[in-house]
């Protein structure tokens, strides 16, 4: 997930702001997903500590598999996901 952080709040995700992929041996990509632009995806930043640089929140991602034959729809959804990450200084 890639956003321009402007403090706690809800951020709508579009375009190439989120990707998900699976690998074999951490080097061969076996599947790749992008945001499904026909659905809503968002990240909610609930807290940020300037002292520790830790950001926390929830997310909802509606994704679709890249590189599938035309006419196929392979969805992937992350609902009520939780995160807590230390940002670089």
Secondary structure, DSSP 8 states (H G I E B T S, - for coil): ------SSEEEEE-TTS-EEEEEETTTEEEEEEEE-TTS-EEEEEEEEETTTTEEEEEEEEEEEESS--TT---EEEEEEEEEEEE---
